Amino acid sequence: MSRRSPSSPSPSPDSPGGRRSARGHDREILALALPAFGALVAEPLFLMADSAVVGHLGTPQLAGLGVASALLQTFVNVFVFLAYATTAAVARRLGAGDLPSALRQGIDGIWLAIGLGIVVAGAALVAAPALIDLFGASPTAHPYAVTYLRVSALGIPAMLIVLAATGVLRGLQDTRTPLYVAVGGFSANLVLNVALVYGAGFGIAGSAWGTVIAQYGMAAVYLRVVIKGARKHRTPLRPELAGVRASAQAGAPLLIRTLSLRAVLMIATAVAARLGDADVAAHQITLTLWSLLSFALDAIAIAGQAIIGRYLGAGDEAGARAACRRMVQWGVLSGAVLGALVALVRPVFMPLFTTDRTVIDHLTPVLLVVAVTAPVAGVVFVLDGVLMGAGDGPYLAGAMLVTLAVFAPVAVLVPTLGGGITALWWTIAGLMMSVRLVTLWLRMRSGRWIVTGAVRG
């Protein structure tokens, strides 16, 4: 593996790490990040529309949807590594100039998604009533939640195919197609929900069937795009056991990372529940905003996965370092802008969710915490994406476990020490994100994430 100093230029100013790197990196970061942002925010916006459709059926139906959709999103989100690991692996092979091999790796990732999807869907169908009970759904909401979960579970294989195929296209430096598919798919979902819920009179089951149909439609579009590329480059479509196993091995550390991150959020919610109703309400509102900010910042991280993987695959260490530095700057800038917006729009934002004066009083300082720490979050998201693009999953898993070990005891002590929701959010946006920043920054500075070649050894 060849190494160059961070300041040494590439042979050509037109190469990825050339002297035009600042402007050139800006163009490619924006070209990937902006469509990725559109695809990311499309889903929560249309899910809000789905909730509005079901909400008009009645409160028990909406409550059932809330419990079932939370479970469904958990089932799917823990497998987000299907997108992340596939992006990095495909981008490396693309950078190495081996497009057929890149498609081959992507196809194996899709086969892994199909296998996992079938297993998870089967488990969800069987365990639906018990899982709804575990989440404490009320007797009136319980049957609606079970119905929605069982029907929606049929769409889990499609959801995982979409994750893996999205990773393939991102690895191929294409974030526009996922944007078009996301907008088209979620628009069709909304139309189908209205038609099946009200037109056909299927109630909450109609909402679930509309979503399942839209998900398989999205999966079909993705598969058509990937199959077309595979046939063009004479890449076999059948699964290769070694490739599927490699996809699973690359994804396992990212699964640990994701589960650790979800554990952080679950602990935070459990602690908030012990603080009082007003604190819990403020916490949930803040989490809603936090998720939206995360989607915005994750767009740059997705660009990082694709760009870094491609440069390392091409053996361009200087280009990878230059791209990393530029994306960190974008992360700081994006975080600062979003933080300023949060601070400025607080008076408008809070009344959209509550008119309770006590909740607003609790919420005001919490949103300031989010605003102040947003630049830190921006850098964390970028570095997370850079290391994913480098295939540095084992380090990311270990770093997130360290973060969980530091965060958990401090968060649990918040109520004991008399702290409120503001103190809790200092542990989330302040302590937790700072620990992540330190661990990721140290890795970035060490240079050990830089392993060039079509495959990370």
Secondary structure per residue as TSV (DSSP state, phi and psi in degrees):
chain	resnum	aa	ss	phi	psi
A	1	M	-	360.0	117.2
A	2	S	-	-76.4	150.8
A	3	R	-	-133.9	140.8
A	4	R	-	-127.5	156.3
A	5	S	-	-69.4	152.9
A	6	P	T	-56.9	-26.8
A	7	S	T	-90.8	-12.2
A	8	S	-	-75.7	134.2
A	9	P	-	-78.5	159.3
A	10	S	-	-75.6	165.0
A	11	P	S	-58.2	-33.3
A	12	S	S	-123.2	139.5
A	13	P	T	-66.2	-14.1
A	14	D	T	-93.0	-3.6
A	15	S	S	-78.8	166.3
A	16	P	T	-54.6	-34.5
A	17	G	T	-104.6	22.6
A	18	G	S	-69.6	-177.3
A	19	R	T	-67.6	-21.0
A	20	R	T	-82.5	15.9
A	21	S	H	-56.0	-42.0
A	22	A	H	-59.8	-54.1
A	23	R	H	-69.3	-40.0
A	24	G	H	-64.3	-42.4
A	25	H	H	-66.2	-37.5
A	26	D	H	-58.4	-43.7
A	27	R	H	-63.5	-46.8
A	28	E	H	-74.1	-31.4
A	29	I	H	-63.2	-48.2
A	30	L	H	-66.9	-37.7
A	31	A	H	-61.8	-31.8
A	32	L	H	-91.9	-38.5
A	33	A	H	-74.1	-39.7
A	34	L	H	-64.3	-49.1
A	35	P	H	-62.9	-36.5
A	36	A	H	-62.0	-40.4
A	37	F	H	-60.5	-44.6
A	38	G	H	-59.9	-42.2
A	39	A	H	-67.0	-37.3
A	40	L	H	-67.5	-42.5
A	41	V	H	-81.8	-15.1
A	42	A	H	-63.2	-41.9
A	43	E	H	-62.1	-54.3
A	44	P	H	-62.5	-32.1
A	45	L	H	-66.2	-42.9
A	46	F	H	-75.0	-29.0
A	47	L	H	-65.0	-35.4
A	48	M	H	-63.3	-38.6
A	49	A	H	-65.6	-39.5
A	50	D	H	-58.9	-42.4
A	51	S	H	-62.9	-37.1
A	52	A	H	-65.7	-39.2
A	53	V	H	-62.9	-49.6
A	54	V	H	-69.5	-33.7
A	55	G	H	-58.0	-29.4
A	56	H	T	-76.8	-8.4
A	57	L	T	-78.4	-28.0
A	58	G	-	144.5	164.2
A	59	T	H	-65.6	-42.9
A	60	P	H	-60.2	-38.7
A	61	Q	H	-65.8	-41.9
A	62	L	H	-66.0	-39.4
A	63	A	H	-64.3	-41.4
A	64	G	H	-62.7	-40.6
A	65	L	H	-61.6	-41.7
A	66	G	H	-60.1	-45.5
A	67	V	H	-68.2	-47.8
A	68	A	H	-65.9	-41.3
A	69	S	H	-68.5	-33.1
A	70	A	H	-63.7	-42.1
A	71	L	H	-65.7	-43.9
A	72	L	H	-62.8	-44.0
A	73	Q	H	-64.4	-34.1
A	74	T	H	-65.2	-45.1
A	75	F	H	-55.7	-41.0
A	76	V	H	-83.1	-43.3
A	77	N	H	-65.6	-28.2
A	78	V	T	-68.2	-16.3
A	79	F	T	-102.6	21.7
A	80	V	T	-63.9	-15.6
A	81	F	H	-61.1	-21.4
A	82	L	H	-59.5	-34.9
A	83	A	H	-80.0	-47.7
A	84	Y	H	-65.5	-50.7
A	85	A	H	-66.8	-37.2
A	86	T	H	-66.6	-40.0
A	87	T	H	-56.6	-49.6
A	88	A	H	-64.1	-45.3
A	89	A	H	-65.9	-43.3
A	90	V	H	-67.3	-42.4
A	91	A	H	-62.5	-38.6
A	92	R	H	-60.1	-48.1
A	93	R	H	-67.6	-34.4
A	94	L	H	-63.0	-45.2
A	95	G	H	-62.3	-31.4
A	96	A	T	-78.8	-1.3
A	97	G	T	81.7	18.0
A	98	D	-	-115.6	77.7
A	99	L	H	-64.3	-41.1
A	100	P	H	-58.1	-40.6
A	101	S	H	-67.1	-36.6
A	102	A	H	-61.4	-44.8
A	103	L	H	-65.9	-36.9
A	104	R	H	-60.8	-44.9
A	105	Q	H	-64.0	-40.4
A	106	G	H	-64.0	-40.9
A	107	I	H	-64.0	-40.3
A	108	D	H	-63.9	-36.0
A	109	G	H	-63.5	-37.3
A	110	I	H	-67.9	-40.6
A	111	W	H	-61.9	-38.5
A	112	L	H	-61.3	-41.6
A	113	A	H	-61.9	-40.7
A	114	I	H	-62.9	-46.4
A	115	G	H	-61.8	-47.2
A	116	L	H	-63.7	-39.6
A	117	G	H	-61.7	-42.1
A	118	I	H	-64.2	-43.4
A	119	V	H	-64.6	-48.1
A	120	V	H	-65.7	-40.2
A	121	A	H	-62.4	-43.4
A	122	G	H	-61.8	-43.1
A	123	A	H	-64.5	-40.2
A	124	A	H	-66.6	-38.2
A	125	L	H	-61.7	-43.8
A	126	V	H	-72.8	-41.5
A	127	A	H	-93.3	3.5
A	128	A	H	-52.4	-52.1
A	129	P	H	-59.8	-42.7
A	130	A	H	-65.8	-39.6
A	131	L	H	-66.4	-39.9
A	132	I	H	-64.3	-40.0
A	133	D	H	-61.4	-42.5
A	134	L	H	-60.6	-34.7
A	135	F	T	-83.8	1.7
A	136	G	T	72.0	34.6
A	137	A	-	-65.0	143.1
A	138	S	-	-67.9	160.0
A	139	P	T	-57.0	-34.9
A	140	T	T	-75.3	-32.6
A	141	A	T	-84.8	-22.9
A	142	H	H	-53.9	-52.7
A	143	P	H	-62.7	-35.8
A	144	Y	H	-67.7	-39.1
A	145	A	H	-65.2	-43.0
A	146	V	H	-63.3	-44.5
A	147	T	H	-60.0	-48.7
A	148	Y	H	-63.5	-42.4
A	149	L	H	-67.1	-42.4
A	150	R	H	-67.0	-42.8
A	151	V	H	-67.3	-45.2
A	152	S	H	-65.8	-29.0
A	153	A	H	-59.6	-28.6
A	154	L	T	-63.3	-20.9
A	155	G	T	-91.6	-2.8
A	156	I	H	-59.8	-44.1
A	157	P	H	-56.6	-39.7
A	158	A	H	-65.3	-40.9
A	159	M	H	-61.2	-41.8
A	160	L	H	-72.3	-33.7
A	161	I	H	-61.2	-42.9
A	162	V	H	-60.5	-42.3
A	163	L	H	-59.7	-51.0
A	164	A	H	-65.2	-43.3
A	165	A	H	-67.1	-34.8
A	166	T	H	-60.6	-41.1
A	167	G	H	-61.9	-37.6
A	168	V	H	-60.9	-49.3
A	169	L	H	-68.4	-38.4
A	170	R	H	-61.9	-42.2
A	171	G	H	-61.5	-31.6
A	172	L	T	-83.0	10.4
A	173	Q	T	69.5	28.8
A	174	D	-	-117.2	103.3
A	175	T	-	-107.5	-3.0
A	176	R	H	-74.8	-44.2
A	177	T	H	-58.8	-46.0
A	178	P	H	-58.2	-33.8
A	179	L	H	-64.0	-48.1
A	180	Y	H	-62.9	-42.1
A	181	V	H	-66.1	-40.5
A	182	A	H	-63.8	-48.3
A	183	V	H	-63.8	-45.8
A	184	G	H	-64.1	-43.5
A	185	G	H	-66.3	-45.6
A	186	F	H	-74.7	-26.7
A	187	S	H	-67.6	-44.4
A	188	A	H	-61.9	-37.4
A	189	N	H	-59.1	-44.7
A	190	L	H	-64.4	-44.9
A	191	V	H	-63.2	-45.2
A	192	L	H	-62.9	-39.9
A	193	N	H	-61.6	-46.9
A	194	V	H	-62.0	-43.9
A	195	A	I	-65.3	-42.6
A	196	L	I	-81.9	-33.4
A	197	V	I	-73.6	-49.2
A	198	Y	I	-99.9	-46.7
A	199	G	I	-64.7	-49.4
A	200	A	S	-88.6	-12.9
A	201	G	-	71.8	28.5
A	202	F	-	-83.8	-5.8
A	203	G	T	65.9	-145.1
A	204	I	H	-65.3	-28.1
A	205	A	H	-63.8	-33.7
A	206	G	H	-63.6	-38.3
A	207	S	H	-62.8	-43.2
A	208	A	H	-65.5	-43.4
A	209	W	H	-65.6	-37.2
A	210	G	H	-60.4	-41.5
A	211	T	H	-66.7	-43.0
A	212	V	H	-61.9	-45.3
A	213	I	H	-61.2	-44.4
A	214	A	H	-63.6	-38.5
A	215	Q	H	-65.5	-42.1
A	216	Y	H	-69.3	-31.7
A	217	G	H	-63.1	-43.5
A	218	M	H	-63.9	-43.8
A	219	A	H	-61.4	-39.3
A	220	A	H	-64.0	-40.8
A	221	V	H	-63.6	-46.0
A	222	Y	H	-60.1	-46.3
A	223	L	H	-62.8	-37.5
A	224	R	H	-61.8	-42.4
A	225	V	H	-64.9	-46.0
A	226	V	H	-67.1	-43.4
A	227	I	H	-63.5	-39.8
A	228	K	H	-60.2	-44.1
A	229	G	H	-65.7	-39.3
A	230	A	H	-64.8	-43.1
A	231	R	H	-66.3	-37.7
A	232	K	H	-61.3	-37.1
A	233	H	T	-105.3	15.6
A	234	R	T	55.3	45.4
A	235	T	-	-97.2	126.8
A	236	P	-	-61.5	146.8
A	237	L	-	-96.7	-14.0
A	238	R	S	-71.5	151.9
A	239	P	-	-72.1	145.0
A	240	E	-	-112.4	123.7
A	241	L	H	-56.2	-41.9
A	242	A	H	-63.2	-39.9
A	243	G	H	-69.5	-40.9
A	244	V	H	-63.6	-41.4
A	245	R	H	-64.2	-40.2
A	246	A	H	-63.3	-39.1
A	247	S	H	-63.7	-41.8
A	248	A	H	-66.2	-41.2
A	249	Q	H	-66.8	-38.6
A	250	A	H	-68.8	-31.8
A	251	G	H	-82.6	-23.0
A	252	A	H	-57.6	-47.0
A	253	P	H	-63.1	-35.7
A	254	L	H	-70.0	-29.2
A	255	L	H	-64.1	-43.6
A	256	I	H	-61.5	-42.8
A	257	R	H	-59.5	-46.2
A	258	T	H	-65.0	-43.7
A	259	L	H	-63.7	-37.9
A	260	S	H	-65.3	-40.9
A	261	L	H	-65.4	-41.5
A	262	R	H	-65.8	-33.0
A	263	A	H	-63.6	-39.0
A	264	V	H	-58.6	-47.2
A	265	L	H	-68.8	-36.4
A	266	M	H	-67.0	-41.5
A	267	I	H	-62.6	-42.5
A	268	A	H	-61.1	-42.3
A	269	T	H	-66.8	-40.1
A	270	A	H	-63.5	-40.1
A	271	V	H	-66.8	-43.1
A	272	A	H	-59.2	-36.0
A	273	A	H	-63.7	-25.2
A	274	R	T	-84.2	-9.0
A	275	L	T	-89.5	-21.7
A	276	G	-	130.6	162.6
A	277	D	H	-61.5	-43.8
A	278	A	H	-64.3	-37.7
A	279	D	H	-67.5	-42.2
A	280	V	H	-62.3	-43.6
A	281	A	H	-60.7	-45.5
A	282	A	H	-63.0	-38.1
A	283	H	H	-63.1	-46.1
A	284	Q	H	-64.9	-39.5
A	285	I	H	-64.4	-42.8
A	286	T	H	-65.1	-39.3
A	287	L	H	-61.3	-36.5
A	288	T	H	-61.1	-47.3
A	289	L	H	-66.3	-41.5
A	290	W	H	-58.2	-41.5
A	291	S	H	-63.9	-41.3
A	292	L	H	-64.3	-43.2
A	293	L	H	-62.8	-37.9
A	294	S	H	-62.1	-42.0
A	295	F	H	-60.5	-43.1
A	296	A	H	-63.6	-46.0
A	297	L	H	-73.3	-28.2
A	298	D	H	-67.3	-22.3
A	299	A	H	-60.8	-40.5
A	300	I	H	-69.6	-36.9
A	301	A	H	-62.1	-39.2
A	302	I	H	-64.2	-42.5
A	303	A	H	-59.7	-39.4
A	304	G	H	-62.0	-42.2
A	305	Q	H	-57.9	-48.0
A	306	A	H	-69.9	-44.6
A	307	I	H	-70.0	-48.2
A	308	I	H	-63.8	-43.3
A	309	G	H	-58.4	-41.5
A	310	R	H	-66.8	-43.8
A	311	Y	H	-65.0	-42.0
A	312	L	H	-68.1	-37.6
A	313	G	H	-62.5	-33.0
A	314	A	T	-81.8	-2.2
A	315	G	T	76.0	16.7
A	316	D	-	-95.5	82.4
A	317	E	H	-65.6	-42.9
A	318	A	H	-62.7	-40.5
A	319	G	H	-62.8	-40.3
A	320	A	H	-63.8	-42.8
A	321	R	H	-65.1	-43.1
A	322	A	H	-64.3	-41.5
A	323	A	H	-64.5	-40.3
A	324	C	H	-61.2	-46.8
A	325	R	H	-60.8	-43.0
A	326	R	H	-66.6	-38.5
A	327	M	H	-69.2	-33.3
A	328	V	H	-61.6	-42.4
A	329	Q	H	-61.6	-41.5
A	330	W	H	-63.7	-37.2
A	331	G	H	-63.4	-43.6
A	332	V	H	-63.2	-47.0
A	333	L	H	-62.9	-47.2
A	334	S	H	-61.9	-42.9
A	335	G	H	-63.5	-40.9
A	336	A	H	-65.3	-42.5
A	337	V	H	-64.9	-46.6
A	338	L	H	-64.6	-38.8
A	339	G	H	-62.6	-42.0
A	340	A	H	-63.8	-39.4
A	341	L	H	-63.5	-41.4
A	342	V	H	-59.5	-45.8
A	343	A	H	-63.6	-38.7
A	344	L	H	-75.4	-37.4
A	345	V	H	-93.6	5.8
A	346	R	H	-51.4	-47.4
A	347	P	H	-61.8	-28.4
A	348	V	H	-85.8	-37.3
A	349	F	H	-68.6	-46.2
A	350	M	H	-62.1	-43.8
A	351	P	H	-65.0	-16.4
A	352	L	H	-67.8	-24.2
A	353	F	H	-109.2	-27.4
A	354	T	-	-159.0	149.5
A	355	T	-	-113.6	3.0
A	356	D	-	-70.7	118.2
A	357	R	H	-61.9	-35.7
A	358	T	H	-66.2	-44.0
A	359	V	H	-63.5	-42.9
A	360	I	H	-61.7	-39.6
A	361	D	H	-63.2	-37.9
A	362	H	H	-72.1	-35.2
A	363	L	H	-74.1	-33.8
A	364	T	H	-55.4	-53.6
A	365	P	H	-69.0	-29.6
A	366	V	H	-64.5	-42.8
A	367	L	H	-65.3	-30.8
A	368	L	H	-66.7	-36.4
A	369	V	H	-61.0	-46.0
A	370	V	H	-60.7	-42.3
A	371	A	H	-64.0	-45.3
A	372	V	H	-66.3	-36.5
A	373	T	H	-91.3	-1.2
A	374	A	H	-58.3	-39.7
A	375	P	H	-61.4	-35.7
A	376	V	H	-63.2	-44.8
A	377	A	H	-60.5	-38.2
A	378	G	H	-59.8	-42.9
A	379	V	H	-69.7	-40.5
A	380	V	H	-59.2	-46.6
A	381	F	H	-61.9	-42.7
A	382	V	H	-63.1	-49.6
A	383	L	H	-64.0	-35.5
A	384	D	H	-59.2	-45.5
A	385	G	H	-66.8	-38.8
A	386	V	H	-60.9	-48.1
A	387	L	H	-69.0	-32.6
A	388	M	H	-64.3	-44.3
A	389	G	H	-61.9	-30.0
A	390	A	T	-80.7	-5.8
A	391	G	T	74.5	26.4
A	392	D	-	-91.6	44.7
A	393	G	H	-58.5	-45.0
A	394	P	H	-56.5	-40.0
A	395	Y	H	-66.2	-41.8
A	396	L	H	-61.3	-39.5
A	397	A	H	-63.8	-47.1
A	398	G	H	-63.5	-41.4
A	399	A	H	-63.4	-38.9
A	400	M	H	-71.9	-33.0
A	401	L	H	-66.2	-39.5
A	402	V	H	-62.3	-43.8
A	403	T	H	-60.0	-44.3
A	404	L	H	-62.2	-41.2
A	405	A	H	-65.2	-34.4
A	406	V	H	-77.9	-42.2
A	407	F	H	-69.3	-46.4
A	408	A	H	-55.6	-53.3
A	409	P	H	-64.4	-35.4
A	410	V	H	-67.7	-43.8
A	411	A	H	-63.7	-42.1
A	412	V	H	-63.9	-30.1
A	413	L	H	-79.4	-10.4
A	414	V	H	-55.4	-52.1
A	415	P	H	-65.6	-36.2
A	416	T	H	-62.9	-37.2
A	417	L	T	-87.9	6.9
A	418	G	T	82.0	13.7
A	419	G	-	-78.2	159.1
A	420	G	-	-112.7	-158.6
A	421	I	H	-66.4	-29.8
A	422	T	H	-66.4	-42.7
A	423	A	H	-63.0	-39.4
A	424	L	H	-61.9	-42.2
A	425	W	H	-73.6	-22.7
A	426	W	I	-66.7	-33.1
A	427	T	I	-73.4	-29.7
A	428	I	I	-80.0	-63.8
A	429	A	I	-78.5	-24.6
A	430	G	I	-93.3	-70.1
A	431	L	I	-66.2	-54.3
A	432	M	I	-59.3	-47.6
A	433	M	H	-69.5	-30.6
A	434	S	H	-68.5	-40.2
A	435	V	H	-63.4	-42.4
A	436	R	H	-61.7	-41.8
A	437	L	H	-60.2	-46.7
A	438	V	H	-62.5	-48.2
A	439	T	H	-64.3	-40.8
A	440	L	H	-72.6	-39.3
A	441	W	H	-64.9	-41.1
A	442	L	H	-61.7	-39.7
A	443	R	H	-66.3	-43.1
A	444	M	H	-62.0	-44.1
A	445	R	H	-66.4	-31.1
A	446	S	H	-69.0	-26.8
A	447	G	T	77.5	1.8
A	448	R	T	-71.9	-13.9
A	449	W	T	-75.3	-15.2
A	450	I	-	-83.6	100.6
A	451	V	-	-127.9	112.6
A	452	T	-	-87.6	163.2
A	453	G	S	119.3	165.5
A	454	A	S	-67.2	-26.0
A	455	V	S	-132.0	133.8
A	456	R	-	-75.2	122.1
A	457	G	-	-77.8	360.0
